[in-house]
Amino acid sequence: MNQVLIFSDNQTLIKLWSTTLSSLYQVNTIDKLYADIKADIIIIDTHKIDNNDNLFSFFNKQSSRFLIVGNSWSEDNQIKALVHGAAGYCGEIEPPELLIQAVKSILKGDIWIQRHLVPQVIGTLVQMKSAPVEEAKEAKSAESSELLKTLSNRELDVTKMIGSGENNKTIASTLNISERTVKAHLTSIFKKLNISDRLHLALFVQKFG
């Protein structure tokens, strides 16, 4: 059973998420984040981040995936969280089925964010990772082109759709394959391209695809 940790002082939020998720996952609360924390998903209240900006740098240092929850958190903050390695943002008071869908999607490797923000997240990552030296950029481009040649035709199809911001369900429907097969393709793609997650795969496609 997947483990979900909730990091919040909001008792209403804790009760809602615990009640909704406890039949599907092992759910516990925590009162602090620490370096070697272990969980499949950690749900963080936006108030925790608002009170401690250093949490942004915590996201990409952990194997756990992070879902940020809050009330009317700004789109700029949502983008910043994704850029720093969070897996998604969700309103704190949502219908139970939507909360479950968010967690399931993140566990499958998807990100959970408003679709119109995906290009902005990718664009920000591109700017952050742009190499200042042209020769280095050309060398990296050539190397990346060679890596793309290692992908099968179906893996290339999946890669291109990830670059367009599609989720696993849409990819499966479009390519007439199962979501499990999409996930298997992504695992292979990540390994071949030495990429850790779908957001950085989308970034890779934007730069070298």
KOLPA-302850 format. One line per 5 residues: number of its first residue (from 1); their letters; for each residue x, y, z of N, C-alpha, C. Coordinates in Angstrom, 3 decimals. Example, Ala and Ser with C-alpha at 12.3 -4.5 7.8 and 13.67 -1.06 7.14 Angstrom:
! KOLPA-302850
1> as> 13.190/-5.690/7.800/12.300/-4.500/7.800/13.200/-3.300/7.800  12.850/-2.250/7.080/13.670/-1.060/7.140/12.900/0.030/7.870
//
This chain:
! KOLPA-302850
1> mnqvl> 0.848/-1.203/0.000/0.000/0.000/0.000/0.882/1.251/0.000  0.595/2.172/-0.916/1.370/3.410/-0.992/1.206/4.245/0.272  2.297/4.910/0.652/2.270/5.735/1.855/2.114/7.203/1.494  1.160/7.861/2.145/0.903/9.288/1.957/1.119/9.996/3.289  1.924/11.050/3.269/2.143/11.865/4.460/1.530/13.242/4.254
6> ifsdn> 0.922/13.787/5.292/0.301/15.112/5.226/1.049/16.057/6.156  1.515/17.168/5.587/2.266/18.172/6.350/1.440/19.448/6.402  0.703/19.617/7.497/-0.206/20.758/7.616/-0.605/20.962/9.072  -0.962/22.206/9.403/-1.544/22.514/10.711/-3.051/22.709/10.613  -3.577/22.606/9.389/-4.992/22.831/9.130/-5.777/21.545/9.412
11> qtlik> -6.474/21.509/10.532/-7.163/20.285/10.940/-8.302/19.908/9.991  -8.929/20.910/9.377/-9.988/20.629/8.404/-9.414/19.909/7.200  -8.290/20.408/6.709/-7.619/19.776/5.571/-7.164/18.369/5.932  -6.535/18.233/7.088/-6.030/16.922/7.512/-7.169/15.904/7.586  -8.293/16.310/8.168/-9.433/15.400/8.299/-9.993/15.020/6.935
16> lwstt> -10.142/16.010/6.049/-10.690/15.753/4.718/-9.820/14.786/3.939  -8.531/15.077/3.865/-7.634/14.234/3.075/-7.461/12.859/3.709  -7.353/12.796/5.019/-7.190/11.498/5.685/-8.409/10.616/5.464  -9.595/11.195/5.628/-10.835/10.441/5.445/-10.978/9.957/4.007  -10.638/10.813/3.067/-10.786/10.490/1.649/-9.806/9.421/1.193
21> lssly> -8.580/9.476/1.690/-7.515/8.626/1.154/-7.225/7.371/1.967  -7.694/7.318/3.214/-7.277/6.235/4.113/-7.741/4.850/3.673  -8.797/4.772/2.872/-9.252/3.456/2.408/-8.388/2.918/1.268  -7.593/3.793/0.662/-6.767/3.402/-0.480/-5.274/3.402/-0.176  -4.872/4.222/0.779/-3.450/4.401/1.068/-3.198/4.413/2.572
26> qvnti> -1.948/4.209/2.922/-1.539/4.370/4.315/-1.272/5.854/4.544  -2.101/6.501/5.339/-2.038/7.954/5.515/-1.605/8.305/6.937  -0.598/9.178/7.028/-0.138/9.671/8.323/0.140/11.164/8.225  0.186/11.825/9.363/0.547/13.243/9.397/1.958/13.389/9.953  2.622/14.482/9.573/3.956/14.784/10.087/3.982/16.235/10.540
31> dklya> 4.883/16.551/11.463/4.964/17.926/11.945/6.212/18.648/11.464  7.055/17.934/10.681/8.215/18.578/10.072/8.721/17.725/8.913  9.482/18.354/8.012/10.131/17.636/6.922/11.595/17.435/7.280  12.129/16.282/6.944/13.541/16.024/7.216/14.159/15.323/6.013  15.482/15.328/5.944/16.206/14.954/4.730/15.903/13.550/4.231
36> dikad> 15.805/12.572/5.124/15.634/11.186/4.687/14.199/10.690/4.852  13.249/11.598/4.760/11.843/11.226/4.909/11.427/10.275/3.788  10.618/9.270/4.128/10.226/8.254/3.165/8.705/8.217/3.016  8.242/8.412/1.797/6.814/8.305/1.482/6.671/8.322/-0.026  5.560/7.785/-0.518/5.310/7.851/-1.961/4.864/9.253/-2.358
41> iiiid> 3.993/9.840/-1.544/3.534/11.216/-1.776/3.513/11.964/-0.447  3.988/13.195/-0.487/3.879/14.081/0.668/2.990/15.250/0.271  1.898/15.425/0.997/0.956/16.515/0.742/1.318/17.677/1.662  1.573/18.840/1.070/2.020/19.992/1.853/1.026/21.142/1.730  0.636/21.676/2.847/-0.225/22.852/2.917/0.558/24.077/2.430
46> thkid> -0.067/24.895/1.592/0.627/26.087/1.080/1.075/27.026/2.194  0.374/27.030/3.312/0.770/27.906/4.424/2.158/27.540/4.942  2.502/26.261/4.884/3.833/25.834/5.301/4.904/26.441/4.397  4.599/26.492/3.094/5.561/27.047/2.139/5.603/28.563/2.249  4.437/29.184/2.410/4.384/30.640/2.546/5.204/31.113/3.745
51> nndnl> 5.264/30.283/4.768/6.006/30.641/5.980/7.471/30.219/5.937  7.843/29.476/4.890/9.226/28.999/4.790/9.589/28.761/3.330  10.117/29.786/2.669/10.481/29.690/1.253/11.509/28.598/0.973  12.264/28.204/1.982/13.300/27.191/1.776/12.715/25.840/1.372  11.420/25.654/1.610/10.795/24.383/1.238/10.809/24.165/-0.271
56> fsffn> 10.831/25.242/-1.058/10.888/25.079/-2.516/12.114/24.259/-2.918  13.239/24.501/-2.268/14.477/23.801/-2.622/14.492/22.362/-2.106  13.499/22.001/-1.299/13.428/20.659/-0.713/12.862/19.639/-1.695  12.018/20.110/-2.621/11.241/19.197/-3.459/12.093/18.271/-4.323  13.089/18.816/-5.008/13.843/17.985/-5.954/14.999/17.231/-5.311
61> kqssr> 15.080/17.268/-3.985/16.146/16.547/-3.289/15.651/15.223/-2.719  14.374/14.921/-2.915/13.770/13.744/-2.302/13.247/12.781/-3.362  13.160/11.504/-2.987/12.563/10.521/-3.891/11.037/10.581/-3.838  10.496/11.125/-2.756/9.041/11.274/-2.633/8.531/12.301/-3.635  7.251/12.163/-4.012/6.615/13.165/-4.858/5.781/14.086/-3.968
66> flivg> 5.721/15.352/-4.343/5.066/16.353/-3.506/3.836/16.932/-4.195  2.719/16.920/-3.470/1.488/17.558/-3.930/1.201/18.730/-3.000  1.142/19.933/-3.574/0.869/21.133/-2.798/-0.636/21.368/-2.783  -1.189/21.654/-1.615/-2.623/21.934/-1.522/-2.839/23.276/-0.834  -3.816/24.018/-1.325/-4.054/25.327/-0.723/-5.331/25.956/-1.232
71> nswse> -5.544/27.175/-0.830/-6.743/27.917/-1.203/-6.344/29.149/-2.007  -6.629/29.114/-3.306/-6.352/30.255/-4.197/-4.881/30.654/-4.190  -4.002/29.663/-4.212/-2.567/29.955/-4.323/-2.303/30.525/-5.702  -1.440/31.516/-5.807/-1.218/32.200/-7.080/-0.623/31.255/-8.123  -0.899/31.544/-9.400/-0.332/30.740/-10.474/1.187/30.855/-10.489
76> dnqik> 1.722/32.010/-10.136/3.180/32.171/-10.070/3.783/31.193/-9.064  3.123/31.042/-7.915/3.618/30.096/-6.914/3.474/28.654/-7.387  2.374/28.355/-8.090/2.185/27.002/-8.618/3.299/26.654/-9.599  3.610/27.599/-10.481/4.683/27.387/-11.457/6.015/27.207/-10.741  6.276/28.058/-9.767/7.534/27.976/-9.014/7.681/26.616/-8.345
81> alvhg> 6.594/26.113/-7.763/6.642/24.808/-7.092/6.973/23.691/-8.078  6.324/23.703/-9.241/6.587/22.675/-10.256/8.014/22.767/-10.776  8.476/23.974/-11.008/9.839/24.177/-11.502/10.862/23.621/-10.505  10.545/23.739/-9.225/11.473/23.269/-8.197/11.293/21.788/-7.854  10.401/21.103/-8.555/10.325/19.657/-8.387/9.057/19.093/-7.792
86> aagyc> 8.097/19.944/-7.411/6.818/19.422/-6.920/6.073/18.739/-8.065  5.175/17.820/-7.727/4.448/17.067/-8.754/3.095/17.660/-9.083  2.618/18.608/-8.259/1.325/19.188/-8.583/0.797/20.122/-7.516  -0.312/20.776/-7.880/-1.027/21.666/-6.961/-2.514/21.366/-7.083  -3.198/21.377/-5.937/-4.637/21.103/-5.913/-5.295/21.987/-4.866
91> geiep> -6.517/22.435/-5.140/-7.270/23.180/-4.144/-7.512/22.314/-2.916  -7.487/22.925/-1.728/-7.544/22.123/-0.504/-8.927/21.549/-0.208  -9.974/22.202/-0.685/-11.328/21.687/-0.469/-11.915/21.311/-1.827  -11.738/20.057/-2.195/-12.205/19.559/-3.489/-13.088/18.339/-3.255  -13.928/17.981/-4.240/-14.713/16.749/-4.117/-13.789/15.547/-3.902
96> pelli> -14.186/14.585/-3.079/-13.331/13.427/-2.784/-12.779/12.742/-4.031  -13.617/12.601/-5.071/-13.147/11.906/-6.270/-12.011/12.657/-6.959  -12.003/13.989/-6.842/-10.938/14.774/-7.456/-9.637/14.642/-6.664  -9.751/14.590/-5.349/-8.571/14.402/-4.510/-7.919/13.050/-4.802  -8.745/12.023/-4.918/-8.228/10.685/-5.224/-7.577/10.674/-6.601
101> qavks> -8.215/11.332/-7.564/-7.670/11.386/-8.916/-6.312/12.074/-8.932  -6.161/13.139/-8.156/-4.888/13.862/-8.100/-3.778/12.957/-7.587  -4.052/12.247/-6.500/-3.044/11.362/-5.916/-2.723/10.205/-6.858  -3.742/9.594/-7.446/-3.514/8.485/-8.379/-2.684/8.933/-9.575  -2.979/10.111/-10.101/-2.245/10.616/-11.260/-0.773/10.814/-10.930
106> ilkgd> -0.506/11.388/-9.764/0.879/11.636/-9.367/1.616/10.325/-9.118  0.942/9.350/-8.522/1.567/8.045/-8.304/1.909/7.357/-9.623  1.137/7.647/-10.678/1.403/7.063/-11.997/2.507/7.807/-12.736  2.962/8.927/-12.165/4.028/9.682/-12.813/3.571/10.926/-13.525  2.271/11.203/-13.509/1.759/12.438/-14.110/2.037/13.621/-13.188
111> iwiqr> 1.869/14.827/-13.724/1.841/16.010/-12.881/0.389/16.469/-12.782  0.058/17.189/-11.725/-1.314/17.639/-11.499/-1.301/19.156/-11.390  -1.640/19.802/-12.487/-1.631/21.260/-12.528/-2.545/21.695/-13.661  -3.032/22.921/-13.596/-3.876/23.424/-14.672/-3.109/23.345/-15.994  -3.765/22.806/-17.005/-3.051/22.517/-18.245/-2.441/23.769/-18.879
116> hlvpq> -3.110/24.915/-18.742/-2.580/26.105/-19.398/-1.282/26.589/-18.754  -0.939/26.042/-17.582/0.307/26.437/-16.921/1.503/25.596/-17.366  1.244/24.443/-17.997/2.337/23.548/-18.382/3.358/24.238/-19.286  2.936/24.956/-20.357/3.933/25.642/-21.195/4.763/26.659/-20.418  4.142/27.311/-19.436/4.881/28.290/-18.638/5.925/27.605/-17.759
121> vigtl> 5.567/26.451/-17.212/6.529/25.696/-16.408/7.704/25.266/-17.276  7.394/24.724/-18.450/8.447/24.276/-19.360/9.309/25.454/-19.799  8.658/26.571/-20.140/9.400/27.756/-20.561/10.346/28.251/-19.488  9.901/28.231/-18.240/10.752/28.660/-17.128/11.933/27.719/-16.962  11.680/26.413/-17.091/12.764/25.442/-16.982/13.777/25.615/-18.105
126> vqmks> 13.291/25.900/-19.311/14.188/26.128/-20.445/15.110/27.298/-20.153  14.556/28.392/-19.655/15.359/29.570/-19.331/16.379/29.263/-18.244  15.978/28.491/-17.249/16.878/28.163/-16.142/18.030/27.285/-16.592  17.768/26.403/-17.562/18.759/25.407/-17.946/19.516/25.764/-19.217  19.253/26.943/-19.805/19.940/27.332/-21.032/21.432/27.489/-20.772
131> apvee> 22.254/26.865/-21.617/23.713/26.968/-21.460/24.207/28.279/-22.038  25.118/28.976/-21.361/25.602/30.262/-21.838/26.606/30.156/-22.970  27.232/29.013/-23.121/28.269/28.864/-24.134/27.694/28.140/-25.343  27.783/28.762/-26.515/27.155/28.226/-27.713/27.720/26.870/-28.093  29.042/26.690/-27.979/29.646/25.417/-28.340/29.123/24.293/-27.455
136> akeak> 28.946/24.600/-26.185/28.415/23.594/-25.261/26.990/23.234/-25.647  26.210/24.230/-26.070/24.836/23.988/-26.492/24.806/23.086/-27.717  25.706/23.343/-28.680/25.728/22.539/-29.896/26.128/21.100/-29.586  27.105/20.935/-28.696/27.539/19.594/-28.320/26.413/18.840/-27.629  25.711/19.528/-26.740/24.598/18.908/-26.026/23.478/18.543/-26.981
141> saess> 23.221/19.403/-27.967/22.177/19.138/-28.943/22.499/17.893/-29.758  23.756/17.764/-30.174/24.169/16.601/-30.950/24.043/15.326/-30.117  24.469/15.411/-28.873/24.375/14.265/-27.966/22.921/13.862/-27.743  22.059/14.859/-27.576/20.645/14.596/-27.329/19.971/13.996/-28.550  20.363/14.454/-29.737/19.815/13.892/-30.972/20.154/12.410/-31.086
146> ellkt> 21.359/12.047/-30.689/21.764/10.642/-30.713/20.938/9.823/-29.726  20.673/10.407/-28.563/19.861/9.706/-27.568/18.446/9.464/-28.087  17.884/10.455/-28.788/16.536/10.304/-29.332/16.462/9.155/-30.331  17.562/8.879/-31.023/17.590/7.806/-32.010/17.491/6.430/-31.357  17.726/6.373/-30.044/17.634/5.084/-29.348/16.190/4.705/-29.020
151> lsnre> 15.267/5.651/-29.187/13.863/5.386/-28.872/13.168/4.660/-30.016  12.247/3.781/-29.675/11.419/3.134/-30.689/10.413/4.141/-31.237  9.762/3.781/-32.340/8.768/4.688/-32.925/7.644/4.995/-31.938  7.182/3.990/-31.207/6.108/4.214/-30.252/6.594/5.073/-29.077  7.823/4.848/-28.655/8.395/5.684/-27.589/8.518/7.136/-28.044
156> ldvtk> 8.842/7.333/-29.307/8.897/8.695/-29.851/7.516/9.336/-29.851  6.493/8.549/-30.191/5.118/9.069/-30.159/4.756/9.538/-28.751  5.074/8.705/-27.770/4.781/9.051/-26.373/5.563/10.292/-25.965  6.824/10.346/-26.353/7.687/11.482/-26.008/7.128/12.788/-26.556  6.697/12.771/-27.808/6.150/13.985/-28.424/4.880/14.445/-27.711
161> migsg> 4.043/13.499/-27.302/2.804/13.865/-26.621/3.079/14.403/-25.217  4.102/13.870/-24.562/4.516/14.428/-23.270/4.974/15.867/-23.466  5.686/16.115/-24.554/6.146/17.469/-24.858/5.007/18.435/-25.095  3.847/17.912/-25.478/2.661/18.752/-25.690/1.826/18.891/-24.423  2.284/18.259/-23.345/1.589/18.397/-22.064/0.465/17.407/-21.835
166> ennkt> 0.406/16.331/-22.646/-0.680/15.362/-22.492/-0.440/14.451/-21.287  -1.536/13.972/-20.683/-1.400/13.033/-19.572/-1.461/11.597/-20.089  -1.211/10.647/-19.193/-1.146/9.244/-19.607/-2.452/8.742/-20.211  -3.577/9.172/-19.654/-4.877/8.718/-20.150/-5.099/9.168/-21.588  -4.783/10.422/-21.885/-4.949/10.944/-23.241/-4.004/10.252/-24.206
171> iastl> -2.766/10.030/-23.764/-1.787/9.343/-24.611/-2.274/7.935/-24.933  -2.762/7.236/-23.927/-3.250/5.869/-24.129/-4.404/5.838/-25.121  -5.336/6.771/-24.967/-6.497/6.824/-25.852/-6.085/7.151/-27.283  -5.200/8.118/-27.442/-4.767/8.550/-28.774/-3.997/7.451/-29.499  -3.136/6.754/-28.764/-2.294/5.723/-29.377/-2.932/4.338/-29.337
176> niser> -4.149/4.263/-28.749/-4.882/2.997/-28.658/-4.078/1.925/-27.916  -3.515/2.331/-26.790/-2.794/1.407/-25.928/-3.291/1.618/-24.490  -2.905/0.751/-23.582/-3.342/0.887/-22.191/-2.470/1.900/-21.448  -3.003/2.418/-20.353/-2.213/3.337/-19.532/-0.998/2.617/-18.943  -1.149/1.332/-18.669/-0.008/0.562/-18.158/1.113/0.512/-19.191
181> tvkah> 0.729/0.372/-20.466/1.728/0.362/-21.534/2.400/1.724/-21.657  1.618/2.792/-21.514/2.198/4.144/-21.540/3.238/4.280/-20.436  2.884/3.810/-19.253/3.810/3.898/-18.118/5.080/3.096/-18.389  4.928/1.923/-19.012/6.096/1.097/-19.345/6.987/1.811/-20.357  6.351/2.444/-21.349/7.123/3.213/-22.331/7.882/4.350/-21.648
186> ltsif> 7.221/5.038/-20.730/7.868/6.161/-20.041/9.062/5.690/-19.221  8.919/4.556/-18.560/10.041/4.011/-17.789/11.240/3.761/-18.691  10.983/3.187/-19.860/12.045/2.927/-20.832/12.643/4.229/-21.367  11.776/5.199/-21.663/12.232/6.495/-22.190/13.113/7.208/-21.173  12.657/7.246/-19.921/13.441/7.910/-18.873/14.835/7.293/-18.772
191> kklni> 14.889/5.961/-18.853/16.169/5.261/-18.728/17.078/5.571/-19.921  16.528/5.514/-21.130/17.335/5.747/-22.329/17.849/7.178/-22.421  17.022/8.129/-21.998/17.399/9.541/-22.106/18.039/10.081/-20.829  18.115/9.227/-19.811/18.682/9.635/-18.516/17.935/10.835/-17.951  16.598/10.705/-17.935/15.712/11.773/-17.460/14.899/11.233/-16.288
196> sdrlh> 14.649/12.078/-15.294/14.045/11.598/-14.052/12.519/11.607/-14.036  11.877/12.522/-14.793/10.422/12.627/-14.708/9.847/13.230/-15.988  8.514/13.248/-16.093/7.844/13.668/-17.324/8.014/15.161/-17.588  8.124/15.959/-16.542/8.288/17.394/-16.750/9.626/17.683/-17.423  10.673/16.995/-16.975/11.977/17.191/-17.607/12.035/16.523/-18.982
201> lalfv> 11.197/15.499/-19.200/11.081/14.941/-20.547/10.442/15.966/-21.476  9.399/16.652/-20.998/8.768/17.709/-21.795/9.770/18.810/-22.109  10.594/19.151/-21.130/11.640/20.150/-21.338/12.629/19.677/-22.397  13.012/18.404/-22.326/13.939/17.818/-23.293/13.372/17.923/-24.707  12.085/17.603/-24.844/11.432/17.662/-26.157/11.425/19.087/-26.695
206> qkfg> 11.131/20.049/-25.829/11.093/21.446/-26.255/12.456/21.917/-26.752  13.518/21.423/-26.143/14.861/21.883/-26.497/15.476/21.108/-27.658  15.202/19.787/-27.714/15.938/18.955/-28.658/15.055/18.130/-29.594  13.738/18.111/-29.342/12.851/17.261/-30.132/12.587/17.801/-31.527
//
